[in-house]
């Protein structure tokens, strides 16, 4: 019971002072960076990988009331200010989502998406490919 009271008090502080709704059910990996707190809303079933970066005013949830499925975000993902991720989508490792983008479909790993609806604007090489190219081979 004391944990539930402390959690409720902490959630209230986050919601009122920082305008953040980080539901206890959300699965958030280690190393999450929220550099500018404020206006972040996460559905209780959202999954966020390790070492991700969320800017302020990010929303992740279902497609409307009673919607089924929530975003699953991979490792090392950057999500820009005001981005909205909705529905049963998968954001691949190392992806970047531009400010004020509305993401309603899967995002390939190591790609950058922008716009409403979000579209891929660039694709980066995976770290393994970059390592092989820079060293001239696999060690």
Steps between C-alpha positions, in 0.01 A plus 500: 500500500774760579657449154164560332455825696854616418455410134169686486657807662798487263273458198295799614814715530612396149158569356436836666846657507658350189191410293631146464291183508739206525274208584632233734412229246727643229814292446792742481857380454801641685663822387186693399584869453232765534705817455208744501221364716145599432197376318609138461218246495558125477229235477539243782591223252768689303842333476813717472845344454823601668689829448214686334455878494156663526454872442209687658137471384542138379187284498488121455177306505218325319301624204214663690285381787486123509777470242702181496879489502763747610846600376804286570816710485841338449835589657678830443202680345467881497145640501476874429282768655127461447523163327195272520538122467170316475380147456673163480823620339863398543774762499831332415825540690687824440209672326448877516156657497479868406321769697121516465490179295200268515618140480229244421706231326819306572831687489801306362808478720759778459265713291381857547131576455320833487163646412128437533474215442867423557704385201858371482730788398834329555653166588825449692720194498480268797793516744630160379510615135666828600763310699575262212530786250727709722735213590506332161357172624373294787749431779 
